[in-house]
Amino acid sequence: MDDIGRGPEGAVISGIGQSDVGRRLFRPALGLTLDAALTAIEDAGLTRDDIDGLAAYPGSGSAAPGFAGPSLLEVHDALRLQLSWYAAGVEVAAQLGPVVHAAMAVTTGLARHVLVYRTVTEGSARARAKEAQAERAPSSRPATVEGPMQWLAPYGITGAPQWYAFYVRRYMHEFGLQREQLAQLAISARTKAARNPKAVYREPLTLEEYLGSRMISDPLCLYDCDVPCDGSTAFVVSRADHAPDTASPAIAIEAVGAGAGPRMYRDQLPDAWFGASAAAQMWARTDLGPGDVDVAELYDGFTFLTLSWLESLGFCGRGEAGAFLEGGERIALDGELPLNTNGGQLAAGRLHGLGLLHEACVQLRGTAGDRQVPGAEVAVVANGGLPNMGCVLLTRVR
């Protein structure tokens, strides 16, 4: 992976595309995917006949309705692609996995132009599930839990909010983090989302509203959690020598990180710096450093994950993120580290990480409109909230 972003045989993001995004669109996932995919292919200056690789997260199968999007088989058939390589899965670099896979494919000669997509229809799926639940009689049959969850569910740990709440509370105890500091991530997300026409929630959020919202899993409240939505994001990853032929400016994949620590189960981690291994791996593969980053698009499935990425990536020291976030000035569009510039998953909608990658590309192209960070040349994108994490450093093609 050391050569992914270097030289004529490196990898670039040559095209980007995104469908409509909404809280509940009630549209088929395949239709949303095709909207994004065809836009990305055209944006890359290509046709469907040029696409010889296909990758997705997760690409098929999921217990959660609306989570997986269409399978590789469905997309391949709908677009009538002639493929020499394809891959799907979730166990590498979290949601960035298919981008990392695609970059490896083009740099090793397995493919030349790889279409990558991520589609969610969780907003509509949850609405339908609530309607169906209201029509069903309650079941008296106890739920069966297997695997690692059998040791957690009896104690009320049934989902991600409960897992991460433990780490937040421990971090607060060790480093004095205040909820008012954590709130700045949610408040800032709404401020930026107001400039994003596709954002789900564009209304301002006050500190009083944040502190007064209902708890989901103490100390994580409603506004610490991302917003399920519907939408699709697509990219074309190409060999770097295609960059001069793209319809829009190509973005270089400078370096990636996909490392994992010694433990990967959420309840077995030794500390709260979830992305430290991936971050160290990424920085070791580039001459750039945290001080060179103009825009940071860091995973915000929960506010605390963003805080963890800030420290893991070296934007502040361990235990210093609370002070870094104080008042919100540093992470504003005109701050020293513009963060999640489209509103992130907390406000723009949970496009599961690849929405943040799309925003990074838009910023580096200089086409973000009212939310554009002037002169942005280097962006970092971090995805994941365990059991796997990943990050990628992007630059303008130079």
QUINOR-V370432 format. One record per residue. RES is the residue in one small letter. D_CENTER is the distance of its C-alpha to the mean C-alpha in Angstrom with 1 decimal. Layout:
BEGIN
RES:D_CENTER
RES:D_CENTER
END
This chain:
BEGIN
m:20.6
d:22.5
d:23.4
i:20.2
g:20.2
r:23.9
g:26.9
p:27.6
e:26.2
g:22.7
a:19.6
v:18.3
i:15.9
s:18.9
g:17.6
i:14.8
g:15.1
q:13.9
s:16.0
d:17.2
v:14.9
g:16.7
r:17.1
r:19.5
l:20.3
f:22.3
r:21.8
p:21.7
a:18.4
l:20.1
g:21.3
l:17.9
t:16.7
l:19.9
d:19.5
a:16.2
a:17.7
l:21.0
t:19.7
a:17.8
i:20.9
e:23.2
d:21.1
a:21.5
g:25.3
l:25.5
t:26.7
r:25.8
d:28.6
d:26.9
i:23.8
d:24.8
g:21.5
l:18.9
a:15.8
a:13.2
y:11.0
p:13.0
g:15.7
s:18.2
g:19.3
s:17.9
a:19.9
a:17.8
p:18.8
g:16.5
f:13.6
a:14.3
g:15.3
p:18.2
s:19.3
l:19.9
l:23.5
e:23.1
v:21.2
h:23.6
d:26.6
a:25.6
l:25.1
r:28.0
l:26.3
q:28.4
l:26.2
s:27.1
w:23.9
y:21.1
a:18.7
a:16.4
g:15.2
v:12.8
e:14.6
v:13.5
a:10.6
a:8.5
q:6.1
l:7.3
g:10.6
p:12.0
v:11.5
v:13.3
h:15.8
a:16.5
a:17.2
m:19.5
a:21.1
v:22.1
t:23.2
t:25.4
g:26.9
l:25.7
a:24.4
r:24.4
h:21.9
v:19.0
l:17.2
v:13.6
y:12.2
r:10.0
t:11.9
v:12.2
t:15.4
e:15.1
g:16.8
s:19.8
a:20.0
r:20.3
a:22.9
r:24.9
a:24.7
k:26.2
e:28.9
a:29.8
q:30.0
a:32.3
e:34.6
r:34.8
a:37.1
p:35.6
s:35.9
s:38.0
r:36.7
p:34.7
a:31.3
t:31.1
v:28.5
e:28.3
g:26.6
p:25.2
m:24.8
q:28.6
w:28.9
l:26.4
a:27.0
p:30.6
y:29.5
g:27.2
i:23.9
t:22.5
g:18.8
a:15.9
p:17.4
q:20.5
w:19.1
y:17.3
a:20.3
f:22.5
y:20.5
v:20.4
r:24.1
r:24.9
y:23.2
m:25.1
h:28.2
e:27.9
f:26.7
g:27.8
l:24.5
q:25.4
r:23.6
e:24.5
q:22.4
l:19.3
a:20.0
q:19.4
l:15.6
a:16.1
i:19.0
s:17.4
a:14.5
r:17.2
t:19.2
k:16.7
a:15.9
a:19.6
r:19.4
n:16.8
p:18.9
k:16.1
a:14.9
v:15.9
y:17.6
r:19.3
e:22.1
p:22.6
l:22.2
t:24.9
l:25.2
e:27.9
e:25.8
y:23.1
l:25.8
g:27.6
s:24.9
r:25.3
m:24.1
i:21.7
s:22.3
d:24.1
p:23.0
l:19.8
c:20.7
l:19.5
y:17.7
d:15.8
c:13.8
d:11.1
v:12.7
p:12.9
c:13.5
d:14.4
g:13.1
s:12.3
t:10.6
a:12.6
f:13.5
v:16.7
v:16.9
s:20.5
r:23.1
a:23.5
d:27.0
h:25.7
a:24.3
p:27.6
d:27.7
t:24.5
a:25.0
s:22.5
p:21.7
a:19.9
i:17.3
a:18.2
i:16.0
e:17.9
a:16.7
v:14.2
g:14.2
a:13.9
g:16.6
a:17.3
g:20.0
p:23.1
r:21.9
m:18.7
y:19.8
r:18.4
d:22.0
q:23.3
l:21.3
p:23.8
d:21.8
a:18.7
w:17.3
f:14.8
g:13.3
a:16.7
s:17.6
a:14.6
a:15.1
a:18.8
q:18.5
m:16.6
w:19.0
a:21.9
r:21.2
t:21.6
d:24.3
l:21.8
g:20.9
p:19.1
g:21.9
d:21.1
v:17.6
d:17.9
v:14.4
a:11.6
e:8.1
l:7.2
y:5.2
d:7.7
g:8.3
f:11.6
t:13.1
f:14.4
l:11.3
t:10.9
l:14.6
s:14.5
w:12.2
l:14.6
e:17.4
s:16.1
l:15.5
g:18.9
f:18.5
c:21.0
g:23.0
r:22.6
g:23.6
e:23.4
a:20.2
g:22.2
a:24.6
f:21.9
l:20.5
e:24.0
g:24.7
g:21.4
e:23.1
r:21.3
i:17.8
a:19.3
l:19.1
d:22.4
g:21.7
e:21.6
l:17.8
p:16.3
l:13.0
n:10.2
t:12.8
n:12.1
g:12.2
g:8.5
q:7.9
l:11.3
a:13.2
a:11.8
g:10.5
r:8.1
l:6.9
h:4.7
g:1.1
l:4.4
g:5.9
l:5.2
l:6.6
h:9.2
e:10.1
a:10.7
c:13.0
v:14.7
q:15.5
l:16.9
r:18.9
g:20.3
t:19.8
a:17.9
g:21.2
d:21.8
r:18.7
q:19.2
v:19.5
p:22.8
g:23.1
a:19.5
e:19.8
v:17.3
a:13.6
v:11.4
v:7.6
a:6.7
n:4.6
g:6.8
g:9.7
l:12.4
p:14.3
n:12.3
m:10.2
g:9.5
c:9.5
v:10.9
l:13.5
l:14.4
t:17.8
r:20.0
v:22.3
r:25.4
END
